[in-house]
């Protein structure tokens, strides 16, 4: 199998026990690429938090300086003048009528923005939107009266950093075709956003470990001390 051969090559060029600096890790991710498409580069951050506690259930948004390299389709649920504001900002879909489509299972979007008055209706769709990660939330800036700003931020590369029940945050930090400097700056932006979100109740080590990986590549451990 071709994949087996490629991973044999990777195993000779990569030591999974080494913690790399962020610059070295990005270099390594590109060096190990063997696919013929532009892979995404993702980051996984293990935090010393217990998401069962409300104050440690981290959910924060940050805008990557160089975006993710992915086109984001945005739906805005709003009425009146807010619809025009959303359209002018570049929203792909706008209107209260999409509530019925969402209820029927339509989800051809990556993000949904809603004005506060629309949330009672959207709340009824929690079991549908929640598992898909589409439910708007004030913490992520997707429940707001300033729908224009929200749409522009999402289109410009705003991502949501949300801790999972196992204490890990996963996020996309760009494409392998990005310049190394761009990927490093995106990674550092994610790191800084999580650092600033540290709950005061957390004792001991907050950021336990971090790694990056391309779509088809192995996990590359980052030297956290290098970030300090």
KOLGU-10772 format. One record per residue: residue number from 1; residue in one letter; y, x, z of N, C-alpha, C in turn. Coordinates in steps of 0.2 Angstrom, whole numbers, plus 2048, in hexadecimal, padded with zeros to 3 digits. Layout:
N
+-----+---------+-----+-----+-----+------+------+------+-----+-----+-----+
! num ! residuo ! nyy ! nxx ! nzz ! cayy ! caxx ! cazz ! cyy ! cxx ! czz !
+-----+---------+-----+-----+-----+------+------+------+-----+-----+-----+
! NUM !       a !   Y !   X !   Z !    Y !    X !    Z !   Y !   X !   Z !
...
+-----+---------+-----+-----+-----+------+------+------+-----+-----+-----+
//
This chain:
228
+-----+---------+-----+-----+-----+------+------+------+-----+-----+-----+
! num ! residuo ! nyy ! nxx ! nzz ! cayy ! caxx ! cazz ! cyy ! cxx ! czz !
+-----+---------+-----+-----+-----+------+------+------+-----+-----+-----+
!   1 !       x ! 7FA ! 804 ! 800 !  800 !  800 !  800 ! 806 ! 804 ! 800 !
!   2 !       x ! 80B ! 802 ! 7FC !  812 !  806 !  7FC ! 815 ! 807 ! 803 !
!   3 !       x ! 815 ! 801 ! 806 !  818 !  801 !  80D ! 815 ! 806 ! 812 !
!   4 !       x ! 80E ! 806 ! 811 !  80B !  80B !  816 ! 80D ! 812 ! 814 !
!   5 !       x ! 80D ! 813 ! 80E !  80F !  81A !  80B ! 816 ! 81C ! 80E !
!   6 !       x ! 81B ! 817 ! 80D !  822 !  818 !  80F ! 822 ! 819 ! 817 !
!   7 !       x ! 81E ! 815 ! 81B !  81E !  816 !  822 ! 81B ! 81D ! 824 !
!   8 !       x ! 817 ! 81F ! 820 !  814 !  826 !  821 ! 819 ! 82B ! 820 !
!   9 !       x ! 81D ! 82A ! 81B !  823 !  82F !  81A ! 828 ! 82F ! 820 !
!  10 !       x ! 829 ! 829 ! 822 !  82E !  828 !  828 ! 82B ! 82B ! 82E !
!  11 !       x ! 825 ! 82A ! 82F !  822 !  82D !  835 ! 823 ! 835 ! 835 !
!  12 !       x ! 823 ! 838 ! 82F !  824 !  83F !  82F ! 82B ! 841 ! 830 !
!  13 !       x ! 830 ! 83D ! 82E !  837 !  83E !  82E ! 83A ! 83C ! 835 !
!  14 !       x ! 837 ! 838 ! 839 !  83A !  834 !  83E ! 836 ! 835 ! 845 !
!  15 !       x ! 83A ! 837 ! 84A !  836 !  837 !  851 ! 839 ! 832 ! 855 !
!  16 !       x ! 835 ! 82D ! 856 !  837 !  827 !  85A ! 839 ! 828 ! 861 !
!  17 !       x ! 837 ! 82E ! 864 !  838 !  830 !  86B ! 83F ! 832 ! 86C !
!  18 !       x ! 843 ! 834 ! 867 !  849 !  837 !  867 ! 84F ! 832 ! 868 !
!  19 !       x ! 854 ! 833 ! 86C !  85A !  82F !  86D ! 85F ! 832 ! 869 !
!  20 !       x ! 862 ! 82F ! 863 !  867 !  832 !  85F ! 86E ! 830 ! 861 !
!  21 !       x ! 872 ! 834 ! 85F !  879 !  832 !  85F ! 87A ! 82D ! 85A !
!  22 !       x ! 880 ! 829 ! 85B !  881 !  823 !  856 ! 882 ! 826 ! 84F !
!  23 !       x ! 885 ! 82C ! 84E !  886 !  82F !  847 ! 87F ! 831 ! 844 !
!  24 !       x ! 87B ! 834 ! 849 !  874 !  836 !  846 ! 870 ! 830 ! 845 !
!  25 !       x ! 870 ! 82B ! 849 !  86C !  825 !  848 ! 86E ! 822 ! 841 !
!  26 !       x ! 874 ! 821 ! 83F !  876 !  81E !  839 ! 873 ! 823 ! 833 !
!  27 !       x ! 874 ! 829 ! 834 !  872 !  82E !  82F ! 86A ! 82D ! 82E !
!  28 !       x ! 867 ! 82C ! 833 !  85F !  82C !  833 ! 85D ! 825 ! 830 !
!  29 !       x ! 861 ! 820 ! 832 !  85F !  819 !  82F ! 860 ! 819 ! 827 !
!  30 !       x ! 865 ! 81D ! 825 !  866 !  81D !  81E ! 860 ! 822 ! 81A !
!  31 !       x ! 85F ! 827 ! 81E !  85A !  82C !  81C ! 853 ! 829 ! 81B !
!  32 !       x ! 851 ! 824 ! 81F !  84B !  821 !  81F ! 84A ! 81B ! 81B !
!  33 !       x ! 850 ! 819 ! 817 !  84F !  814 !  813 ! 84B ! 815 ! 80D !
!  34 !       x ! 846 ! 810 ! 80C !  842 !  810 !  806 ! 842 ! 80A ! 801 !
!  35 !       x ! 845 ! 805 ! 804 !  846 !  7FF !  800 ! 84B ! 7FF ! 7FA !
!  36 !       x ! 84A ! 7FB ! 7F5 !  84F !  7FB !  7F0 ! 854 ! 7F5 ! 7F0 !
!  37 !       x ! 855 ! 7F3 ! 7F6 !  85B !  7EE !  7F7 ! 85F ! 7F1 ! 7FD !
!  38 !       x ! 865 ! 7EE ! 7FD !  86A !  7F0 !  803 ! 868 ! 7ED ! 809 !
!  39 !       x ! 865 ! 7F1 ! 80D !  863 !  7EE !  814 ! 868 ! 7ED ! 819 !
!  40 !       x ! 867 ! 7E9 ! 81D !  86C !  7E8 !  823 ! 86A ! 7ED ! 828 !
!  41 !       x ! 86F ! 7EF ! 82C !  86E !  7F3 !  832 ! 870 ! 7EF ! 838 !
!  42 !       x ! 86B ! 7EE ! 83D !  86B !  7EA !  843 ! 86B ! 7EE ! 849 !
!  43 !       x ! 86E ! 7EC ! 84E !  86E !  7EF !  855 ! 86A ! 7EB ! 85A !
!  44 !       x ! 867 ! 7EE ! 85E !  864 !  7EA !  864 ! 866 ! 7EE ! 86A !
!  45 !       x ! 869 ! 7EA ! 86F !  86B !  7ED !  875 ! 868 ! 7E9 ! 87B !
!  46 !       x ! 865 ! 7ED ! 87F !  861 !  7EA !  885 ! 866 ! 7EB ! 88B !
!  47 !       x ! 868 ! 7E5 ! 88E !  86C !  7E5 !  893 ! 869 ! 7E4 ! 89A !
!  48 !       x ! 86C ! 7E6 ! 89F !  869 !  7E5 !  8A6 ! 86C ! 7DF ! 8A9 !
!  49 !       x ! 86B ! 7D9 ! 8A6 !  86D !  7D3 !  8A8 ! 868 ! 7CE ! 8A9 !
!  50 !       x ! 869 ! 7C9 ! 8AC !  864 !  7C3 !  8AD ! 868 ! 7BD ! 8AA !
!  51 !       x ! 866 ! 7BB ! 8A4 !  869 !  7B6 !  8A0 ! 869 ! 7AF ! 8A4 !
!  52 !       x ! 864 ! 7AF ! 8A9 !  863 !  7A8 !  8AC ! 869 ! 7A7 ! 8B1 !
!  53 !       x ! 86D ! 7AC ! 8B3 !  873 !  7AB !  8B6 ! 879 ! 7AA ! 8B2 !
!  54 !       x ! 87C ! 7A5 ! 8B3 !  882 !  7A3 !  8AE ! 887 ! 7A8 ! 8AC !
!  55 !       x ! 889 ! 7AC ! 8B1 !  88E !  7B1 !  8B0 ! 88B ! 7B7 ! 8AD !
!  56 !       x ! 884 ! 7B8 ! 8AC !  881 !  7BD !  8A9 ! 87E ! 7BB ! 8A2 !
!  57 !       x ! 87F ! 7B5 ! 8A0 !  87D !  7B2 !  899 ! 882 ! 7B4 ! 894 !
!  58 !       x ! 883 ! 7BA ! 892 !  888 !  7BD !  88E ! 888 ! 7BA ! 887 !
!  59 !       x ! 88E ! 7B8 ! 885 !  88F !  7B5 !  87F ! 896 ! 7B6 ! 87D !
!  60 !       x ! 897 ! 7BB ! 878 !  89E !  7BD !  877 ! 89E ! 7BE ! 86F !
!  61 !       x ! 8A4 ! 7BD ! 86C !  8A5 !  7BF !  865 ! 8AA ! 7C5 ! 864 !
!  62 !       x ! 8A8 ! 7C9 ! 85F !  8AD !  7CE !  85D ! 8AD ! 7CF ! 856 !
!  63 !       x ! 8B2 ! 7D2 ! 853 !  8B3 !  7D2 !  84C ! 8B1 ! 7DA ! 84A !
!  64 !       x ! 8AD ! 7DB ! 846 !  8AB !  7E1 !  844 ! 8B0 ! 7E4 ! 83F !
!  65 !       x ! 8B3 ! 7EA ! 840 !  8B8 !  7EC !  83C ! 8B7 ! 7ED ! 834 !
!  66 !       x ! 8B0 ! 7ED ! 833 !  8AE !  7EE !  82C ! 8A9 ! 7E8 ! 82A !
!  67 !       x ! 8A9 ! 7E3 ! 82E !  8A5 !  7DD !  82C ! 89D ! 7DF ! 82C !
!  68 !       x ! 89A ! 7DA ! 82A !  892 !  7DB !  82A ! 890 ! 7DC ! 823 !
!  69 !       x ! 894 ! 7DB ! 81E !  891 !  7DC !  817 ! 88E ! 7D5 ! 815 !
!  70 !       x ! 88E ! 7D0 ! 819 !  88B !  7CA !  817 ! 890 ! 7C4 ! 817 !
!  71 !       x ! 88F ! 7C0 ! 812 !  894 !  7BB !  811 ! 892 ! 7B5 ! 816 !
!  72 !       x ! 897 ! 7B3 ! 819 !  895 !  7AE !  81E ! 898 ! 7A7 ! 81C !
!  73 !       x ! 893 ! 7A2 ! 81C !  895 !  79B !  81A ! 897 ! 797 ! 820 !
!  74 !       x ! 89D ! 795 ! 820 !  8A0 !  791 !  826 ! 8A1 ! 78A ! 825 !
!  75 !       x ! 89F ! 786 ! 829 !  8A0 !  77F !  829 ! 8A5 ! 77D ! 82F !
!  76 !       x ! 8AA ! 779 ! 82E !  8AF !  777 !  833 ! 8AE ! 76F ! 833 !
!  77 !       x ! 8AD ! 76D ! 83A !  8AC !  766 !  83B ! 8B3 ! 764 ! 83E !
!  78 !       x ! 8B7 ! 761 ! 83B !  8BE !  75F !  83D ! 8C0 ! 759 ! 839 !
!  79 !       x ! 8C6 ! 756 ! 83C !  8C9 !  751 !  838 ! 8D0 ! 752 ! 837 !
!  80 !       x ! 8D3 ! 74E ! 833 !  8DB !  74E !  831 ! 8DD ! 755 ! 82F !
!  81 !       x ! 8E3 ! 757 ! 831 !  8E6 !  75D !  82F ! 8E2 ! 764 ! 830 !
!  82 !       x ! 8DD ! 763 ! 835 !  8D9 !  769 !  836 ! 8D4 ! 76A ! 830 !
!  83 !       x ! 8D3 ! 765 ! 82C !  8CF !  766 !  827 ! 8D2 ! 76B ! 821 !
!  84 !       x ! 8D8 ! 769 ! 820 !  8DC !  76D !  81B ! 8DD ! 774 ! 81E !
!  85 !       x ! 8DE ! 775 ! 824 !  8DF !  77C !  827 ! 8D8 ! 780 ! 826 !
!  86 !       x ! 8D3 ! 77D ! 827 !  8CC !  780 !  826 ! 8CB ! 782 ! 81F !
!  87 !       x ! 8CD ! 77D ! 81A !  8CC !  77F !  813 ! 8D0 ! 785 ! 811 !
!  88 !       x ! 8D7 ! 785 ! 813 !  8DB !  78A !  812 ! 8D9 ! 791 ! 814 !
!  89 !       x ! 8D5 ! 791 ! 81A !  8D3 !  797 !  81D ! 8CD ! 799 ! 81A !
!  90 !       x ! 8CA ! 795 ! 815 !  8C4 !  798 !  812 ! 8BD ! 795 ! 814 !
!  91 !       x ! 8BD ! 78F ! 818 !  8B7 !  78C !  81A ! 8B3 ! 78A ! 814 !
!  92 !       x ! 8AD ! 78A ! 814 !  8A8 !  788 !  80E ! 8A7 ! 781 ! 80E !
!  93 !       x ! 8A6 ! 77E ! 814 !  8A5 !  777 !  815 ! 8AA ! 774 ! 81A !
!  94 !       x ! 8AD ! 76E ! 819 !  8B1 !  76B !  81E ! 8B0 ! 764 ! 81E !
!  95 !       x ! 8B0 ! 761 ! 824 !  8B0 !  75A !  825 ! 8AB ! 757 ! 82A !
!  96 !       x ! 8AD ! 751 ! 82D !  8A9 !  74E !  832 ! 8A3 ! 74B ! 82F !
!  97 !       x ! 8A3 ! 74A ! 828 !  89D !  747 !  825 ! 897 ! 74C ! 825 !
!  98 !       x ! 898 ! 752 ! 826 !  892 !  757 !  827 ! 88E ! 756 ! 82D !
!  99 !       x ! 890 ! 752 ! 832 !  88D !  750 !  837 ! 886 ! 74D ! 836 !
! 100 !       x ! 886 ! 748 ! 831 !  880 !  745 !  82F ! 87C ! 749 ! 82B !
! 101 !       x ! 87E ! 74E ! 827 !  87A !  753 !  824 ! 877 ! 757 ! 829 !
! 102 !       x ! 87A ! 75A ! 82E !  877 !  75E !  833 ! 872 ! 75A ! 836 !
! 103 !       x ! 873 ! 754 ! 838 !  86E !  750 !  83B ! 867 ! 74F ! 837 !
! 104 !       x ! 868 ! 74F ! 830 !  862 !  74F !  82C ! 85F ! 755 ! 82B !
! 105 !       x ! 862 ! 75B ! 82D !  85F !  761 !  82D ! 862 ! 766 ! 828 !
! 106 !       x ! 867 ! 764 ! 825 !  86B !  769 !  821 ! 86E ! 76E ! 825 !
! 107 !       x ! 86E ! 775 ! 823 !  870 !  77A !  827 ! 872 ! 780 ! 822 !
! 108 !       x ! 875 ! 77F ! 81C !  877 !  784 !  818 ! 87D ! 788 ! 819 !
! 109 !       x ! 87D ! 78A ! 820 !  883 !  78D !  822 ! 881 ! 792 ! 828 !
! 110 !       x ! 885 ! 797 ! 829 !  884 !  79C !  82E ! 887 ! 79B ! 835 !
! 111 !       x ! 88D ! 797 ! 834 !  892 !  796 !  83A ! 895 ! 78F ! 839 !
! 112 !       x ! 895 ! 78C ! 83F !  899 !  785 !  83F ! 89F ! 786 ! 844 !
! 113 !       x ! 8A5 ! 784 ! 842 !  8AB !  783 !  846 ! 8AC ! 77C ! 847 !
! 114 !       x ! 8AE ! 77A ! 84D !  8B0 !  773 !  84E ! 8B6 ! 773 ! 853 !
! 115 !       x ! 8BA ! 76D ! 852 !  8BF !  76C !  857 ! 8BC ! 769 ! 85D !
! 116 !       x ! 8C0 ! 769 ! 863 !  8BD !  767 !  869 ! 8BB ! 75F ! 869 !
! 117 !       x ! 8BF ! 75B ! 865 !  8BD !  754 !  865 ! 8B7 ! 752 ! 861 !
! 118 !       x ! 8B4 ! 757 ! 85D !  8AE !  756 !  859 ! 8A8 ! 758 ! 85D !
! 119 !       x ! 8A9 ! 75B ! 863 !  8A3 !  75E !  866 ! 89F ! 758 ! 869 !
! 120 !       x ! 8A1 ! 753 ! 86C !  89D !  74D !  86E ! 898 ! 74B ! 869 !
! 121 !       x ! 89A ! 74B ! 862 !  895 !  749 !  85D ! 890 ! 74F ! 85B !
! 122 !       x ! 893 ! 755 ! 85B !  88F !  75B !  85A ! 88A ! 75C ! 860 !
! 123 !       x ! 88C ! 75A ! 866 !  887 !  75B !  86B ! 881 ! 757 ! 86B !
! 124 !       x ! 881 ! 752 ! 867 !  87B !  74E !  866 ! 876 ! 751 ! 862 !
! 125 !       x ! 879 ! 756 ! 85E !  874 !  75A !  859 ! 872 ! 761 ! 85C !
! 126 !       x ! 873 ! 761 ! 863 !  871 !  768 !  866 ! 86A ! 76A ! 865 !
! 127 !       x ! 865 ! 765 ! 865 !  85E !  767 !  864 ! 85D ! 76A ! 85D !
! 128 !       x ! 861 ! 768 ! 858 !  861 !  76A !  851 ! 864 ! 770 ! 850 !
! 129 !       x ! 86B ! 771 ! 852 !  86F !  777 !  851 ! 86D ! 77C ! 856 !
! 130 !       x ! 86C ! 77B ! 85C !  86A !  780 !  861 ! 865 ! 785 ! 85F !
! 131 !       x ! 85F ! 783 ! 85D !  85A !  788 !  85B ! 85C ! 78C ! 855 !
! 132 !       x ! 861 ! 789 ! 851 !  863 !  78D !  84B ! 869 ! 792 ! 84C !
! 133 !       x ! 86B ! 791 ! 852 !  871 !  795 !  854 ! 878 ! 793 ! 851 !
! 134 !       x ! 878 ! 78D ! 84F !  87E !  78A !  84C ! 883 ! 786 ! 850 !
! 135 !       x ! 881 ! 785 ! 856 !  885 !  780 !  85B ! 88B ! 784 ! 85C !
! 136 !       x ! 891 ! 781 ! 85B !  898 !  784 !  85D ! 898 ! 785 ! 864 !
! 137 !       x ! 89C ! 78A ! 866 !  89D !  78B !  86D ! 8A4 ! 78E ! 86E !
! 138 !       x ! 8A7 ! 78C ! 874 !  8AE !  78F !  875 ! 8AE ! 796 ! 876 !
! 139 !       x ! 8A8 ! 799 ! 879 !  8A8 !  7A0 !  87B ! 8A8 ! 7A4 ! 875 !
! 140 !       x ! 8A5 ! 7A1 ! 86F !  8A5 !  7A5 !  869 ! 8AB ! 7A4 ! 864 !
! 141 !       x ! 8AF ! 7A0 ! 867 !  8B5 !  79E !  863 ! 8B4 ! 799 ! 85D !
! 142 !       x ! 8AE ! 796 ! 85E !  8AD !  791 !  858 ! 8AE ! 78A ! 85A !
! 143 !       x ! 8B1 ! 788 ! 860 !  8B3 !  782 !  862 ! 8BB ! 783 ! 864 !
! 144 !       x ! 8BF ! 781 ! 85F !  8C6 !  783 !  860 ! 8CA ! 77E ! 85C !
! 145 !       x ! 8D1 ! 77E ! 85E !  8D5 !  77A !  85A ! 8D8 ! 77E ! 854 !
! 146 !       x ! 8D8 ! 785 ! 855 !  8DA !  78A !  850 ! 8D4 ! 78B ! 84B !
! 147 !       x ! 8D3 ! 786 ! 847 !  8CD !  787 !  843 ! 8CE ! 78C ! 83D !
! 148 !       x ! 8D4 ! 78D ! 83B !  8D6 !  792 !  836 ! 8D5 ! 799 ! 838 !
! 149 !       x ! 8D7 ! 79A ! 83E !  8D5 !  7A1 !  841 ! 8CE ! 7A2 ! 842 !
! 150 !       x ! 8CA ! 79D ! 844 !  8C3 !  79E !  845 ! 8C0 ! 79F ! 83F !
! 151 !       x ! 8C1 ! 79C ! 839 !  8BE !  79D !  833 ! 8C0 ! 7A4 ! 830 !
! 152 !       x ! 8C6 ! 7A6 ! 830 !  8C8 !  7AC !  82E ! 8C4 ! 7B2 ! 832 !
! 153 !       x ! 8C3 ! 7B1 ! 838 !  8C0 !  7B6 !  83C ! 8B9 ! 7B7 ! 83A !
! 154 !       x ! 8B5 ! 7B1 ! 839 !  8AE !  7B1 !  837 ! 8AE ! 7B4 ! 830 !
! 155 !       x ! 8B2 ! 7B2 ! 82C !  8B2 !  7B5 !  825 ! 8B3 ! 7BD ! 825 !
! 156 !       x ! 8B7 ! 7BF ! 82A !  8B9 !  7C6 !  82A ! 8B4 ! 7CA ! 82E !
! 157 !       x ! 8AF ! 7C7 ! 831 !  8A9 !  7CB !  834 ! 8A8 ! 7CA ! 83B !
! 158 !       x ! 8AB ! 7C5 ! 83E !  8AA !  7C3 !  845 ! 8A2 ! 7C2 ! 846 !
! 159 !       x ! 89F ! 7C5 ! 84B !  898 !  7C3 !  84D ! 898 ! 7C1 ! 854 !
! 160 !       x ! 893 ! 7BE ! 856 !  892 !  7BC !  85C ! 88C ! 7C0 ! 860 !
! 161 !       x ! 88E ! 7C2 ! 866 !  889 !  7C6 !  86A ! 887 ! 7C2 ! 86F !
! 162 !       x ! 880 ! 7C0 ! 86F !  87D !  7BC !  873 ! 877 ! 7BE ! 876 !
! 163 !       x ! 877 ! 7BF ! 87D !  871 !  7C2 !  880 ! 86B ! 7BD ! 880 !
! 164 !       x ! 865 ! 7BF ! 87E !  85F !  7BB !  87E ! 85C ! 7BB ! 885 !
! 165 !       x ! 857 ! 7B6 ! 886 !  854 !  7B5 !  88C ! 851 ! 7BC ! 88F !
! 166 !       x ! 84F ! 7C1 ! 88B !  84C !  7C7 !  88D ! 852 ! 7CC ! 88E !
! 167 !       x ! 858 ! 7CA ! 88E !  85D !  7CF !  88F ! 860 ! 7D3 ! 88A !
! 168 !       x ! 85D ! 7D2 ! 884 !  85F !  7D6 !  87E ! 864 ! 7D2 ! 879 !
! 169 !       x ! 869 ! 7D6 ! 876 !  86D !  7D4 !  872 ! 86C ! 7D7 ! 86B !
! 170 !       x ! 86B ! 7D2 ! 866 !  86A !  7D5 !  85F ! 870 ! 7D3 ! 85B !
! 171 !       x ! 872 ! 7D7 ! 856 !  878 !  7D6 !  852 ! 877 ! 7DA ! 84C !
! 172 !       x ! 87A ! 7D8 ! 846 !  87B !  7DB !  840 ! 881 ! 7E0 ! 840 !
! 173 !       x ! 880 ! 7E6 ! 83E !  886 !  7EA !  83F ! 888 ! 7ED ! 838 !
! 174 !       x ! 886 ! 7EA ! 832 !  888 !  7EC !  82C ! 882 ! 7ED ! 827 !
! 175 !       x ! 883 ! 7F0 ! 821 !  87E !  7F1 !  81C ! 87D ! 7F9 ! 81B !
! 176 !       x ! 877 ! 7FB ! 819 !  876 !  802 !  819 ! 87B ! 805 ! 813 !
! 177 !       x ! 87D ! 801 ! 80F !  882 !  804 !  80A ! 889 ! 805 ! 80C !
! 178 !       x ! 88A ! 803 ! 812 !  891 !  805 !  815 ! 891 ! 80C ! 816 !
! 179 !       x ! 897 ! 80F ! 816 !  898 !  816 !  818 ! 896 ! 817 ! 81F !
! 180 !       x ! 894 ! 81D ! 821 !  892 !  81E !  828 ! 897 ! 81D ! 82D !
! 181 !       x ! 89D ! 81F ! 82C !  8A3 !  81D !  830 ! 8A3 ! 816 ! 832 !
! 182 !       x ! 8A3 ! 812 ! 82D !  8A3 !  80B !  82D ! 89E ! 808 ! 832 !
! 183 !       x ! 898 ! 80A ! 831 !  892 !  808 !  835 ! 893 ! 80A ! 83D !
! 184 !       x ! 895 ! 810 ! 83D !  897 !  813 !  844 ! 89C ! 80F ! 848 !
! 185 !       x ! 8A1 ! 80D ! 844 !  8A7 !  80A !  847 ! 8A5 ! 802 ! 849 !
! 186 !       x ! 8A1 ! 7FF ! 845 !  89E !  7F9 !  846 ! 899 ! 7F9 ! 84D !
! 187 !       x ! 895 ! 7FE ! 84D !  891 !  7FF !  853 ! 895 ! 800 ! 859 !
! 188 !       x ! 89A ! 804 ! 859 !  89E !  805 !  85F ! 8A2 ! 7FF ! 861 !
! 189 !       x ! 8A4 ! 7FB ! 85C !  8A7 !  7F5 !  85E ! 8A3 ! 7F0 ! 861 !
! 190 !       x ! 89D ! 7F0 ! 85F !  898 !  7EB !  863 ! 896 ! 7EE ! 86A !
! 191 !       x ! 896 ! 7F5 ! 86B !  895 !  7F8 !  871 ! 89B ! 7F6 ! 876 !
! 192 !       x ! 8A1 ! 7F7 ! 873 !  8A7 !  7F6 !  877 ! 8A7 ! 7EF ! 879 !
! 193 !       x ! 8A6 ! 7EA ! 875 !  8A6 !  7E3 !  877 ! 8A1 ! 7E1 ! 87C !
! 194 !       x ! 89B ! 7E4 ! 87C !  896 !  7E3 !  881 ! 898 ! 7E6 ! 888 !
! 195 !       x ! 89B ! 7EC ! 887 !  89D !  7EF !  88D ! 8A3 ! 7EB ! 891 !
! 196 !       x ! 8A7 ! 7E9 ! 88D !  8AD !  7E5 !  890 ! 8AA ! 7DE ! 893 !
! 197 !       x ! 8A5 ! 7DC ! 891 !  8A2 !  7D6 !  893 ! 89D ! 7D6 ! 899 !
! 198 !       x ! 89D ! 7DC ! 89C !  898 !  7DD !  8A2 ! 89A ! 7D9 ! 8A7 !
! 199 !       x ! 896 ! 7D5 ! 8AA !  897 !  7D0 !  8AF ! 898 ! 7D4 ! 8B6 !
! 200 !       x ! 89C ! 7D2 ! 8BA !  89E !  7D6 !  8C0 ! 897 ! 7D6 ! 8C5 !
! 201 !       x ! 893 ! 7D1 ! 8C4 !  88D !  7D0 !  8C8 ! 888 ! 7D4 ! 8C6 !
! 202 !       x ! 888 ! 7D8 ! 8C1 !  883 !  7DC !  8BF ! 883 ! 7E3 ! 8C3 !
! 203 !       x ! 87D ! 7E5 ! 8C6 !  87D !  7EB !  8C9 ! 878 ! 7F0 ! 8C6 !
! 204 !       x ! 879 ! 7F6 ! 8C7 !  875 !  7FB !  8C3 ! 877 ! 7FC ! 8BC !
! 205 !       x ! 872 ! 7FE ! 8B8 !  873 !  7FF !  8B1 ! 874 ! 7F9 ! 8AD !
! 206 !       x ! 87A ! 7F9 ! 8A9 !  87C !  7F3 !  8A5 ! 879 ! 7F3 ! 89E !
! 207 !       x ! 87A ! 7F9 ! 89B !  877 !  7FA !  894 ! 872 ! 7FF ! 895 !
! 208 !       x ! 86C ! 7FC ! 895 !  866 !  800 !  896 ! 864 ! 804 ! 890 !
! 209 !       x ! 863 ! 801 ! 88A !  862 !  805 !  884 ! 864 ! 802 ! 87E !
! 210 !       x ! 865 ! 805 ! 878 !  867 !  803 !  872 ! 864 ! 806 ! 86C !
! 211 !       x ! 863 ! 802 ! 867 !  860 !  805 !  861 ! 862 ! 801 ! 85B !
! 212 !       x ! 862 ! 805 ! 855 !  864 !  802 !  84F ! 85E ! 802 ! 84A !
! 213 !       x ! 85D ! 7FD ! 846 !  858 !  7FD !  841 ! 85A ! 7FA ! 83A !
! 214 !       x ! 858 ! 7FC ! 835 !  85A !  7F9 !  82E ! 854 ! 7F3 ! 82D !
! 215 !       x ! 855 ! 7EF ! 828 !  851 !  7EA !  827 ! 849 ! 7EC ! 827 !
! 216 !       x ! 848 ! 7F1 ! 823 !  841 !  7F4 !  822 ! 840 ! 7FA ! 826 !
! 217 !       x ! 845 ! 7FD ! 82A !  844 !  803 !  82D ! 842 ! 802 ! 835 !
! 218 !       x ! 840 ! 808 ! 838 !  83E !  808 !  83F ! 844 ! 808 ! 843 !
! 219 !       x ! 843 ! 806 ! 84A !  848 !  806 !  84F ! 84A ! 80D ! 851 !
! 220 !       x ! 850 ! 80F ! 850 !  853 !  815 !  852 ! 857 ! 815 ! 858 !
! 221 !       x ! 854 ! 819 ! 85E !  857 !  818 !  864 ! 85E ! 81C ! 864 !
! 222 !       x ! 863 ! 819 ! 868 !  869 !  81C !  868 ! 86A ! 81F ! 86F !
! 223 !       x ! 86E ! 825 ! 86F !  86F !  828 !  876 ! 875 ! 825 ! 879 !
! 224 !       x ! 874 ! 821 ! 87E !  879 !  81E !  881 ! 87F ! 822 ! 884 !
! 225 !       x ! 87C ! 828 ! 887 !  881 !  82D !  88A ! 886 ! 82F ! 885 !
! 226 !       x ! 884 ! 82F ! 87E !  888 !  831 !  879 ! 88E ! 82C ! 878 !
! 227 !       x ! 88D ! 826 ! 87A !  892 !  821 !  879 ! 898 ! 822 ! 87F !
! 228 !       x ! 896 ! 825 ! 884 !  89B !  825 !  88A ! 8A1 ! 829 ! 888 !
+-----+---------+-----+-----+-----+------+------+------+-----+-----+-----+
//
